[in-house]
Amino acid sequence: MLPNLNPQHKLHLAAAAVIGGLSVASYLFTWSPIAEAEAARSRAEEGRAVADRDATEHRRAMTSARASVEALKAELASSQVRLEPVQAINQRVATITRLASKAGLQLETVQLSDAAAAAPVGEPGADSASWEARRVPIRVSGRGTYRRCVAMMVSLDEFCPDVNVRSFAIRGQPGDSEAGEVEARFDLDLVWHAAP
């Protein structure tokens, strides 16, 4: 008890203590949750702003990718390269063999995958601009000089634009030859892009 205080002062002190307690309780049960909710809302708004920026960047990237795809489709449509059906594999192998022979190469093997198992590329679609192609691996091995191999690849690019060189390996022993070139073994991995 507080000495020498009149009862009215004691009443005022008690009222002040009750008001202080109510203020603390009000803060703990009302203002603190409101402040926490406000902080959570602020964090959510920041997260949304970041998500909006990311979404905008993704939309720009998608727009750019679609424009690139459309440009490639237009280029393909205007290209003079027409893909032959995969059933024409024998004609394509004959052309490759003829070009190798014309370049002076001695072929030992020409191996190809099963045309029906060739890997599809692209997405089929109902409209005429859509396309699907098949990649048919062809391995050509034989003997010849480096220059003759290069001549064959140049002819291949000119006469078979639907065939790409995936890899080229040549092995031989350096030595003296009359023309300054050494005949060596070569392996040429090709990919023929064919229509289904």
Backbone as ProteinMPNN parsed JSONL, in Angstrom:
{"seq_chain_A": "MLPNLNPQHKLHLAAAAVIGGLSVASYLFTWSPIAEAEAARSRAEEGRAVADRDATEHRRAMTSARASVEALKAELASSQVRLEPVQAINQRVATITRLASKAGLQLETVQLSDAAAAAPVGEPGADSASWEARRVPIRVSGRGTYRRCVAMMVSLDEFCPDVNVRSFAIRGQPGDSEAGEVEARFDLDLVWHAAP", "coords_chain_A": {"N_chain_A": [[0.823, -1.166, 0.0], [0.303, 2.242, -0.589], [1.656, 4.791, 1.318], [0.357, 7.686, 2.904], [-1.372, 8.682, 0.904], [-4.195, 10.1, -0.361], [-7.495, 8.734, -0.612], [-8.583, 9.332, -3.064], [-6.402, 9.779, -4.756], [-5.338, 7.248, -4.739], [-7.321, 5.927, -6.086], [-7.07, 7.121, -8.57], [-4.515, 6.233, -9.302], [-4.978, 3.483, -9.421], [-6.819, 3.444, -11.51], [-5.183, 4.408, -13.547], [-3.363, 2.289, -13.706], [-5.084, 0.245, -14.554], [-5.865, 1.29, -17.009], [-3.374, 1.385, -18.285], [-2.842, -1.395, -18.37], [-4.968, -2.218, -19.951], [-4.23, -0.895, -22.274], [-1.823, -2.196, -22.982], [-2.839, -4.784, -23.35], [-4.596, -4.244, -25.449], [-2.786, -3.521, -27.429], [-1.341, -5.923, -27.734], [-3.347, -7.735, -28.507], [-4.699, -6.482, -30.586], [-3.371, -4.361, -32.148], [-0.802, -5.472, -32.669], [-1.326, -7.94, -34.15], [-2.476, -6.689, -36.379], [-0.328, -5.197, -37.351], [1.412, -7.289, -37.994], [-0.108, -8.54, -39.971], [-0.143, -6.511, -41.853], [2.58, -6.391, -42.491], [2.855, -8.93, -43.641], [1.139, -8.635, -45.827], [2.543, -6.67, -47.204], [4.876, -8.089, -47.849], [3.718, -9.997, -49.524], [2.803, -8.376, -51.609], [5.265, -7.503, -52.612], [6.258, -9.951, -53.491], [4.373, -10.509, -55.454], [4.9, -8.415, -57.227], [7.452, -9.151, -58.115], [6.794, -11.586, -59.334], [5.094, -10.617, -61.34], [6.955, -9.146, -62.872], [8.604, -11.257, -63.692], [6.74, -12.728, -65.174], [6.213, -10.922, -67.222], [8.731, -10.824, -68.446], [8.87, -13.494, -69.307], [6.717, -13.526, -71.094], [7.713, -11.771, -73.044], [9.948, -13.259, -73.888], [8.637, -15.532, -74.915], [7.184, -14.339, -76.997], [9.281, -13.476, -78.601], [10.454, -15.973, -79.188], [8.341, -17.195, -80.58], [8.23, -15.488, -82.791], [10.715, -16.077, -83.904], [10.345, -18.767, -84.566], [8.282, -18.537, -86.451], [9.652, -17.065, -88.394], [11.602, -18.946, -89.119], [9.938, -20.959, -90.116], [8.865, -19.615, -92.316], [11.201, -19.212, -93.762], [11.886, -21.86, -94.244], [9.691, -22.628, -95.79], [10.09, -21.047, -98.038], [12.44, -22.019, -98.897], [14.524, -23.836, -101.162], [15.02, -26.391, -100.651], [13.636, -29.446, -100.634], [12.239, -31.935, -98.785], [12.716, -35.366, -99.202], [10.682, -38.338, -99.252], [10.969, -40.741, -96.587], [11.023, -43.28, -97.571], [12.587, -43.159, -99.812], [15.161, -43.89, -99.309], [17.025, -45.629, -100.519], [17.626, -44.364, -102.96], [18.846, -42.065, -101.956], [21.124, -43.124, -100.698], [22.352, -44.195, -102.961], [22.955, -41.842, -104.349], [24.78, -40.651, -102.564], [26.809, -42.58, -102.654], [27.521, -42.398, -105.357], [28.531, -39.734, -105.429], [30.745, -40.002, -103.722], [32.303, -41.817, -105.163], [32.752, -40.313, -107.481], [34.377, -38.352, -106.385], [36.641, -39.768, -106.05], [36.972, -41.541, -103.974], [37.312, -44.636, -102.221], [34.875, -46.649, -101.318], [34.096, -48.61, -98.471], [32.136, -49.406, -96.644], [28.663, -48.687, -96.298], [26.445, -47.789, -94.05], [23.202, -47.73, -92.679], [20.482, -46.583, -90.617], [17.463, -48.304, -89.702], [14.885, -47.215, -91.664], [12.289, -46.918, -90.752], [12.637, -46.652, -88.07], [13.86, -44.28, -87.768], [14.632, -41.186, -86.189], [12.015, -38.99, -85.35], [11.568, -35.498, -86.04], [10.504, -32.28, -85.057], [7.1, -31.038, -85.027], [4.127, -32.585, -85.825], [1.315, -31.304, -87.622], [-1.973, -29.986, -88.408], [-2.209, -27.927, -90.236], [-0.88, -26.594, -93.359], [1.548, -25.365, -93.014], [2.816, -26.614, -90.965], [5.179, -29.174, -90.147], [6.936, -32.281, -90.287], [9.865, -34.035, -89.822], [12.282, -36.601, -90.486], [15.216, -37.896, -89.046], [17.746, -39.609, -90.519], [20.347, -41.573, -89.798], [23.432, -42.082, -91.485], [26.279, -43.926, -92.128], [29.368, -43.657, -93.62], [32.177, -45.327, -94.741], [35.591, -45.719, -95.698], [38.396, -45.484, -97.988], [40.738, -42.923, -98.813], [42.143, -39.747, -99.817], [42.642, -36.776, -97.819], [41.917, -34.438, -99.206], [40.234, -35.476, -101.186], [38.17, -36.425, -99.632], [37.174, -34.02, -98.624], [36.381, -32.863, -101.03], [34.291, -34.584, -101.684], [32.497, -33.99, -99.581], [31.909, -31.321, -100.183], [30.605, -31.646, -102.635], [28.48, -33.135, -101.689], [27.161, -31.226, -100.142], [26.341, -29.535, -102.156], [24.725, -31.127, -103.908], [23.069, -32.586, -102.247], [21.41, -31.057, -100.223], [19.856, -31.7, -98.068], [21.242, -33.327, -96.441], [23.357, -33.609, -93.708], [26.653, -33.281, -92.318], [27.568, -35.021, -89.579], [29.808, -35.973, -88.194], [33.327, -36.35, -88.887], [36.048, -38.348, -89.463], [39.434, -39.082, -89.976], [42.085, -41.328, -90.575], [45.444, -42.118, -90.796], [48.777, -43.061, -91.882], [51.453, -40.912, -91.786], [53.452, -40.271, -94.594], [55.606, -40.538, -97.447], [54.439, -39.609, -100.581], [53.799, -39.511, -104.072], [52.136, -37.394, -104.903], [52.092, -35.881, -102.683], [50.138, -36.4, -100.913], [48.592, -38.509, -98.53], [47.013, -41.598, -98.592], [44.241, -42.523, -96.639], [42.225, -44.053, -94.033], [38.772, -43.328, -93.649], [35.929, -42.165, -91.802], [32.688, -41.186, -92.094], [30.058, -39.644, -90.697], [26.791, -39.134, -91.415], [23.699, -37.272, -91.562], [20.605, -37.687, -92.817], [17.935, -35.699, -93.619], [14.713, -36.432, -93.835], [11.427, -36.528, -95.268], [8.495, -37.765, -93.604]], "CA_chain_A": [[0.0, 0.0, 0.0], [1.03, 3.493, -0.646], [1.356, 5.61, 2.493], [0.033, 9.112, 2.829], [-2.119, 9.065, -0.285], [-5.617, 10.129, -0.053], [-8.193, 7.701, -1.349], [-8.832, 9.743, -4.449], [-5.157, 9.532, -5.5], [-5.232, 5.806, -4.896], [-8.267, 5.579, -7.135], [-6.463, 7.565, -9.83], [-3.41, 5.314, -9.607], [-5.569, 2.214, -9.824], [-7.391, 3.65, -12.835], [-4.049, 4.503, -14.475], [-2.843, 0.924, -13.869], [-6.049, -0.489, -15.37], [-5.774, 1.838, -18.383], [-2.106, 0.876, -18.828], [-3.018, -2.817, -18.659], [-5.827, -2.33, -21.121], [-3.45, -0.447, -23.446], [-0.911, -3.294, -23.345], [-3.669, -5.861, -23.89], [-5.091, -3.785, -26.74], [-1.682, -3.627, -28.391], [-1.017, -7.333, -27.966], [-4.415, -8.472, -29.163], [-5.279, -5.769, -31.715], [-2.412, -3.674, -33.01], [0.281, -6.37, -33.072], [-1.766, -8.752, -35.296], [-2.682, -5.816, -37.535], [1.011, -4.888, -37.879], [1.915, -8.507, -38.628], [-0.872, -8.729, -41.199], [0.336, -5.489, -42.785], [3.898, -6.827, -42.953], [2.627, -10.065, -44.536], [0.571, -8.073, -47.053], [3.63, -5.987, -47.9], [5.722, -9.13, -48.446], [2.953, -10.595, -50.617], [2.825, -7.419, -52.72], [6.603, -7.553, -53.199], [6.319, -11.213, -54.229], [3.551, -10.37, -56.657], [5.613, -7.541, -58.159], [8.51, -9.966, -58.711], [6.117, -12.539, -60.228], [4.643, -9.857, -62.505], [8.139, -8.864, -63.696], [8.999, -12.532, -64.307], [5.733, -13.064, -66.187], [6.436, -10.014, -68.349], [9.933, -11.303, -69.14], [8.525, -14.742, -69.984], [5.887, -13.187, -72.258], [8.613, -11.223, -74.071], [10.733, -14.377, -74.42], [7.733, -16.344, -75.737], [6.902, -13.578, -78.213], [10.499, -13.544, -79.411], [10.6, -17.351, -79.672], [7.318, -17.413, -81.612], [8.651, -14.762, -83.993], [11.808, -16.85, -84.495], [9.768, -19.972, -85.166], [7.575, -18.117, -87.666], [10.659, -16.708, -89.392], [12.189, -20.193, -89.603], [8.935, -21.628, -90.954], [8.808, -18.882, -93.579], [12.44, -19.513, -94.477], [11.773, -23.24, -94.709], [8.7, -22.672, -96.869], [10.649, -20.427, -99.234], [13.677, -22.723, -99.232], [14.43, -24.718, -102.311], [15.261, -27.754, -100.186], [12.411, -30.202, -100.427], [12.575, -33.212, -98.171], [12.202, -36.543, -99.881], [10.104, -39.27, -98.285], [11.923, -41.659, -95.991], [11.059, -44.485, -98.403], [13.565, -42.951, -100.881], [16.483, -44.065, -98.71], [17.936, -46.277, -101.467], [18.084, -43.347, -103.909], [19.764, -41.164, -101.258], [22.38, -43.869, -100.534], [22.966, -44.272, -104.287], [23.524, -40.519, -104.642], [25.975, -40.487, -101.722], [27.823, -43.484, -103.207], [27.975, -41.804, -106.627], [29.357, -38.561, -105.129], [32.013, -40.482, -103.166], [33.062, -42.393, -106.275], [33.159, -39.195, -108.339], [35.463, -37.646, -105.706], [37.821, -40.623, -106.047], [37.054, -42.293, -102.72], [36.999, -46.064, -102.294], [33.969, -46.955, -100.21], [34.129, -49.963, -97.921], [30.813, -49.679, -96.084], [27.638, -47.656, -96.148], [25.478, -48.342, -93.103], [22.151, -46.792, -92.308], [19.522, -47.108, -89.654], [16.17, -48.704, -90.248], [14.158, -45.977, -91.985], [11.081, -46.82, -89.928], [13.028, -46.297, -86.701], [14.555, -42.994, -87.777], [14.093, -40.287, -85.172], [11.215, -37.876, -85.86], [11.941, -34.16, -85.61], [9.441, -31.321, -85.331], [5.774, -31.38, -84.529], [3.141, -32.677, -86.896], [0.155, -30.438, -87.423], [-3.006, -30.1, -89.435], [-2.093, -26.904, -91.281], [0.153, -26.889, -94.337], [2.827, -24.797, -92.593], [3.437, -27.534, -90.022], [5.955, -30.196, -90.807], [7.622, -33.268, -89.476], [10.966, -34.617, -90.584], [12.959, -37.723, -89.839], [16.678, -37.908, -89.186], [18.209, -40.953, -90.833], [21.818, -41.615, -89.741], [24.117, -42.872, -92.506], [27.726, -43.95, -91.882], [30.126, -43.998, -94.816], [33.577, -45.608, -94.401], [36.384, -46.124, -96.851], [39.771, -45.012, -98.084], [40.934, -41.805, -99.713], [42.942, -38.656, -99.263], [41.875, -35.732, -97.135], [41.343, -33.545, -100.219], [39.12, -36.159, -101.849], [37.059, -36.435, -98.664], [36.611, -32.666, -98.61], [35.679, -32.683, -102.31], [33.025, -35.316, -101.582], [31.595, -33.244, -98.694], [31.458, -30.139, -100.921], [29.6, -32.142, -103.588], [27.322, -33.528, -100.884], [26.456, -29.992, -99.779], [25.743, -28.968, -103.366], [23.717, -31.991, -104.518], [22.181, -33.159, -101.218], [21.348, -30.088, -99.126], [19.113, -32.259, -96.945], [22.159, -34.206, -95.716], [24.348, -32.88, -92.912], [27.769, -34.055, -91.787], [27.569, -34.989, -88.116], [31.206, -36.096, -87.781], [34.257, -36.786, -89.917], [37.31, -38.792, -88.882], [40.357, -39.649, -90.959], [43.243, -41.906, -89.903], [46.432, -42.623, -91.743], [50.176, -42.949, -91.495], [52.157, -39.939, -92.632], [54.497, -40.883, -95.405], [55.883, -39.865, -98.709], [53.704, -40.046, -101.756], [54.169, -38.695, -105.221], [51.315, -36.183, -104.975], [52.172, -35.168, -101.425], [48.991, -36.752, -100.081], [48.589, -39.873, -98.036], [45.694, -42.214, -98.563], [43.933, -42.886, -95.256], [40.871, -44.545, -93.776], [37.892, -42.264, -93.165], [34.563, -42.455, -91.363], [31.867, -39.988, -92.279], [28.706, -39.84, -90.148], [25.863, -38.202, -92.053], [22.301, -37.304, -91.154], [19.699, -37.32, -93.902], [16.646, -35.18, -93.151], [13.728, -36.934, -94.795], [10.014, -36.386, -94.912], [8.007, -39.063, -93.104]], "C_chain_A": [[0.871, 1.235, 0.0], [0.649, 4.372, 0.548], [1.033, 7.024, 2.091], [-0.634, 9.526, 1.531], [-3.587, 9.077, 0.075], [-6.326, 9.138, -0.964], [-8.446, 8.087, -2.805], [-7.587, 9.516, -5.306], [-4.967, 8.038, -5.738], [-6.161, 5.337, -6.03], [-7.708, 5.96, -8.5], [-5.324, 6.645, -10.238], [-3.949, 3.961, -10.072], [-6.153, 2.326, -11.23], [-6.289, 3.719, -13.895], [-3.472, 3.118, -14.737], [-3.772, 0.105, -14.751], [-5.963, -0.018, -16.82], [-4.477, 1.365, -19.044], [-2.213, -0.587, -19.204], [-3.884, -3.033, -19.89], [-5.087, -1.903, -22.395], [-2.508, -1.548, -23.919], [-1.701, -4.443, -23.97], [-4.192, -5.492, -25.277], [-3.997, -3.899, -27.8], [-1.417, -5.087, -28.753], [-2.09, -8.049, -28.782], [-4.993, -7.777, -30.393], [-4.199, -5.225, -32.643], [-1.279, -4.58, -33.48], [-0.162, -7.289, -34.215], [-1.997, -7.919, -36.553], [-1.336, -5.486, -38.177], [1.604, -6.11, -38.578], [1.196, -8.767, -39.948], [-0.416, -7.727, -42.261], [1.697, -5.874, -43.354], [3.751, -7.997, -43.932], [2.058, -9.59, -45.869], [1.649, -7.392, -47.885], [4.563, -6.997, -48.576], [5.019, -9.781, -49.639], [2.939, -9.668, -51.833], [4.181, -7.411, -53.403], [6.759, -8.828, -54.026], [5.52, -11.15, -55.518], [4.247, -9.492, -57.688], [6.73, -8.313, -58.863], [7.901, -10.952, -59.705], [5.618, -11.837, -61.491], [5.804, -9.547, -63.438], [8.584, -10.129, -64.42], [8.03, -12.909, -65.427], [5.907, -12.19, -67.423], [7.655, -10.452, -69.15], [9.639, -12.59, -69.907], [7.657, -14.48, -71.21], [6.757, -12.629, -73.387], [9.427, -12.345, -74.715], [9.875, -15.257, -75.324], [7.417, -15.648, -77.052], [8.094, -13.638, -79.152], [10.688, -14.937, -80.0], [9.582, -17.648, -80.768], [7.691, -16.712, -82.915], [9.785, -15.507, -84.689], [11.284, -18.095, -85.193], [9.051, -19.609, -86.467], [8.559, -17.748, -88.765], [11.313, -17.956, -89.976], [11.216, -20.962, -90.49], [8.839, -20.95, -92.318], [10.05, -19.162, -94.42], [12.397, -20.927, -95.041], [10.807, -23.335, -95.888], [9.263, -22.085, -98.156], [11.937, -21.108, -99.689], [13.458, -23.628, -100.43], [14.706, -26.164, -101.923], [13.919, -28.4, -99.917], [12.807, -31.568, -99.888], [11.913, -34.343, -98.936], [11.613, -37.485, -98.846], [11.149, -40.273, -97.809], [12.03, -42.962, -96.795], [12.09, -44.365, -99.54], [14.995, -43.128, -100.372], [17.473, -44.688, -99.694], [18.478, -45.279, -102.495], [19.092, -42.404, -103.238], [21.116, -41.849, -101.07], [23.103, -43.972, -101.877], [23.616, -42.938, -104.667], [24.801, -40.299, -103.843], [27.11, -41.355, -102.258], [28.395, -42.918, -104.509], [28.88, -40.604, -106.381], [30.71, -38.97, -104.56], [32.892, -41.044, -104.27], [33.592, -41.301, -107.199], [34.318, -38.412, -107.731], [36.728, -38.489, -105.624], [38.01, -41.392, -104.752], [36.693, -43.751, -102.976], [36.138, -46.409, -101.087], [34.105, -48.405, -99.797], [32.772, -50.345, -97.343], [29.945, -48.431, -96.146], [26.568, -48.295, -95.278], [24.437, -47.284, -92.794], [21.218, -47.451, -91.323], [18.281, -47.559, -90.388], [15.352, -47.436, -90.468], [12.919, -45.817, -91.121], [11.412, -46.397, -88.507], [13.739, -44.961, -86.647], [13.848, -42.018, -86.853], [13.271, -39.169, -85.79], [11.685, -36.549, -85.266], [10.788, -33.233, -85.935], [8.118, -31.81, -84.794], [4.805, -31.466, -85.693], [1.958, -31.771, -86.598], [-0.808, -30.565, -88.58], [-2.819, -29.085, -90.547], [-0.887, -27.202, -92.167], [1.506, -26.332, -93.935], [3.543, -25.707, -91.604], [4.183, -28.609, -90.791], [6.531, -31.14, -89.785], [8.71, -33.853, -90.367], [11.517, -35.792, -89.803], [14.45, -37.586, -90.094], [17.099, -39.353, -89.4], [19.742, -40.933, -90.809], [22.373, -42.546, -90.825], [25.615, -42.778, -92.21], [28.417, -44.459, -93.147], [31.582, -44.182, -94.389], [34.308, -46.039, -95.652], [37.789, -45.598, -96.776], [39.829, -43.862, -99.084], [41.773, -40.741, -99.051], [42.025, -37.628, -98.606], [41.183, -34.83, -98.163], [40.154, -34.188, -100.931], [37.907, -36.241, -100.918], [36.372, -35.074, -98.627], [35.836, -32.409, -99.9], [34.32, -33.399, -102.281], [32.036, -34.562, -100.716], [31.077, -31.98, -99.369], [30.38, -30.543, -101.927], [28.32, -32.529, -102.856], [26.489, -32.307, -100.515], [25.736, -29.406, -100.993], [24.566, -29.804, -103.878], [22.725, -32.595, -103.522], [22.079, -32.191, -100.042], [20.548, -30.577, -97.915], [19.95, -33.246, -96.131], [23.189, -33.337, -95.0], [25.446, -33.826, -92.465], [27.753, -33.9, -90.277], [28.996, -35.098, -87.594], [32.029, -36.639, -88.944], [35.558, -37.15, -89.22], [38.158, -39.405, -89.986], [41.597, -40.103, -90.21], [44.193, -42.44, -90.971], [47.827, -42.459, -91.195], [50.837, -41.912, -92.394], [53.279, -40.64, -93.391], [54.682, -40.093, -96.675], [55.006, -40.455, -99.797], [54.032, -39.086, -102.877], [53.404, -37.371, -105.255], [51.374, -35.382, -103.676], [51.004, -35.449, -100.51], [49.059, -38.215, -99.722], [47.171, -40.398, -98.055], [45.449, -42.738, -97.148], [42.528, -43.459, -95.178], [40.035, -43.374, -93.255], [36.557, -42.843, -92.734], [33.799, -41.145, -91.416], [30.468, -40.315, -91.769], [27.813, -38.734, -90.687], [24.489, -38.329, -91.413], [21.467, -36.821, -92.338], [18.379, -36.891, -93.28], [15.61, -35.528, -94.21], [12.323, -36.64, -94.313], [9.511, -37.745, -94.452], [7.343, -39.881, -94.204]], "O_chain_A": [[1.992, 1.259, 0.509], [-0.527, 4.663, 0.764], [1.424, 7.478, 1.016], [-0.453, 10.666, 1.102], [-4.115, 8.175, 0.726], [-5.779, 8.752, -1.997], [-8.511, 7.218, -3.675], [-7.701, 9.106, -6.461], [-4.498, 7.618, -6.796], [-5.808, 4.461, -6.819], [-7.853, 5.215, -9.469], [-5.19, 6.317, -11.417], [-3.422, 3.371, -11.015], [-6.003, 1.415, -12.045], [-6.427, 3.171, -14.989], [-3.126, 2.801, -15.875], [-3.308, -0.649, -15.606], [-5.985, -0.829, -17.745], [-4.475, 0.99, -20.217], [-1.722, -0.986, -20.259], [-3.606, -3.878, -20.741], [-5.293, -2.48, -23.462], [-2.404, -1.806, -25.118], [-1.294, -5.006, -24.986], [-4.226, -6.333, -26.175], [-4.254, -4.321, -28.927], [-1.285, -5.436, -29.926], [-1.778, -8.87, -29.644], [-5.708, -8.408, -31.171], [-4.137, -5.607, -33.811], [-0.84, -4.446, -34.623], [0.579, -7.411, -35.191], [-1.745, -8.385, -37.664], [-1.212, -5.493, -39.402], [2.226, -5.983, -39.633], [1.821, -9.168, -40.93], [-0.317, -8.071, -43.439], [1.947, -5.709, -44.548], [4.451, -8.046, -44.943], [2.45, -10.088, -46.924], [1.674, -7.516, -49.11], [4.988, -6.801, -49.715], [5.656, -10.08, -50.649], [3.05, -10.134, -52.967], [4.259, -7.323, -54.628], [7.318, -8.799, -55.122], [5.942, -11.675, -56.548], [4.197, -9.779, -58.884], [6.934, -8.152, -60.066], [8.433, -11.134, -60.8], [5.706, -12.392, -62.586], [5.67, -9.667, -64.656], [8.905, -10.092, -65.608], [8.448, -13.354, -66.496], [5.764, -12.669, -68.548], [7.627, -10.455, -70.381], [10.106, -12.76, -71.034], [7.829, -15.125, -72.245], [6.56, -12.975, -74.551], [9.58, -12.383, -75.936], [10.331, -15.684, -76.385], [7.384, -16.287, -78.103], [7.934, -13.827, -80.358], [11.04, -15.075, -81.171], [9.914, -18.278, -81.772], [7.5, -17.258, -84.002], [9.824, -15.569, -85.918], [11.732, -18.435, -86.288], [9.202, -20.302, -87.473], [8.34, -18.071, -89.933], [11.554, -18.027, -91.181], [11.615, -21.547, -91.497], [8.743, -21.619, -93.347], [9.962, -19.328, -95.637], [12.819, -21.166, -96.172], [11.072, -24.037, -96.864], [8.953, -22.566, -99.246], [12.461, -20.796, -100.758], [12.355, -24.116, -100.673], [14.635, -27.06, -102.764], [13.158, -27.942, -99.065], [13.623, -32.268, -100.487], [10.729, -34.293, -99.271], [12.002, -37.439, -97.679], [12.086, -40.608, -98.533], [13.035, -43.666, -96.697], [12.43, -45.37, -100.165], [15.932, -42.575, -100.946], [18.645, -44.312, -99.703], [19.651, -45.341, -102.86], [20.069, -41.99, -103.861], [22.153, -41.216, -101.263], [24.327, -43.852, -101.932], [24.704, -42.916, -105.241], [25.796, -39.814, -104.382], [28.256, -40.908, -102.31], [29.604, -42.957, -104.733], [29.9, -40.461, -107.055], [31.724, -38.35, -104.881], [34.093, -40.776, -104.308], [34.738, -41.355, -107.645], [35.15, -37.869, -108.458], [37.771, -38.004, -105.186], [39.117, -41.85, -104.467], [35.871, -44.058, -103.839], [36.632, -46.453, -99.96], [34.213, -49.305, -100.63], [32.309, -51.47, -97.527], [30.42, -47.298, -96.058], [25.873, -49.218, -95.702], [24.748, -46.1, -92.665], [21.155, -48.674, -91.2], [18.079, -47.231, -91.557], [15.153, -46.664, -89.53], [12.538, -44.694, -90.791], [10.561, -45.843, -87.81], [14.181, -44.547, -85.576], [12.621, -42.02, -86.747], [13.765, -38.461, -86.667], [12.144, -36.496, -84.125], [10.154, -33.379, -86.98], [8.034, -32.874, -84.179], [4.676, -30.516, -86.465], [1.646, -31.51, -85.436], [-0.497, -31.176, -89.603], [-3.218, -29.336, -91.684], [0.008, -27.957, -91.787], [2.526, -26.779, -94.459], [4.754, -25.586, -91.422], [3.857, -28.914, -91.939], [6.604, -30.845, -88.592], [8.475, -34.13, -91.543], [11.249, -35.952, -88.612], [14.89, -37.219, -91.184], [16.839, -40.216, -88.561], [20.368, -40.347, -91.692], [21.858, -43.641, -91.051], [26.155, -41.683, -92.059], [28.1, -45.529, -93.669], [32.158, -43.302, -93.75], [33.727, -46.644, -96.552], [38.319, -45.303, -95.705], [39.083, -43.826, -100.063], [42.078, -40.825, -97.862], [40.811, -37.618, -98.813], [40.007, -34.499, -98.012], [39.176, -33.509, -101.242], [36.764, -36.138, -101.362], [35.145, -34.986, -98.6], [34.761, -31.81, -99.873], [33.326, -32.881, -102.79], [30.855, -34.487, -101.057], [29.927, -31.599, -99.156], [29.362, -29.864, -102.058], [27.215, -32.283, -103.342], [25.26, -32.346, -100.568], [24.647, -28.847, -100.864], [23.527, -29.254, -104.243], [21.657, -33.064, -103.918], [22.61, -32.476, -98.968], [20.562, -29.941, -96.86], [19.432, -33.92, -95.24], [23.806, -32.454, -95.595], [25.212, -35.017, -92.259], [27.904, -32.797, -89.752], [29.363, -34.396, -86.652], [31.511, -37.29, -89.851], [36.108, -36.346, -88.467], [37.658, -40.154, -90.826], [42.109, -39.4, -89.34], [43.786, -43.12, -91.913], [48.038, -41.802, -90.175], [50.786, -42.021, -93.619], [53.962, -41.509, -92.848], [53.992, -39.106, -96.929], [54.862, -41.673, -99.901], [54.493, -37.97, -102.637], [53.975, -36.336, -105.601], [50.768, -34.315, -103.582], [50.871, -34.828, -99.456], [49.52, -39.048, -100.502], [46.241, -39.735, -97.596], [46.34, -43.326, -96.533], [41.745, -43.365, -96.124], [40.534, -42.531, -92.51], [36.117, -43.876, -93.238], [34.218, -40.134, -90.852], [29.774, -41.158, -92.338], [28.052, -37.551, -90.446], [24.157, -39.347, -90.807], [21.613, -35.688, -92.796], [17.779, -37.636, -92.505], [15.624, -34.998, -95.322], [12.065, -36.519, -93.116], [10.045, -38.773, -94.868], [6.88, -40.994, -93.953]]}, "name": "protein", "num_of_chains": 1, "seq": "MLPNLNPQHKLHLAAAAVIGGLSVASYLFTWSPIAEAEAARSRAEEGRAVADRDATEHRRAMTSARASVEALKAELASSQVRLEPVQAINQRVATITRLASKAGLQLETVQLSDAAAAAPVGEPGADSASWEARRVPIRVSGRGTYRRCVAMMVSLDEFCPDVNVRSFAIRGQPGDSEAGEVEARFDLDLVWHAAP"}
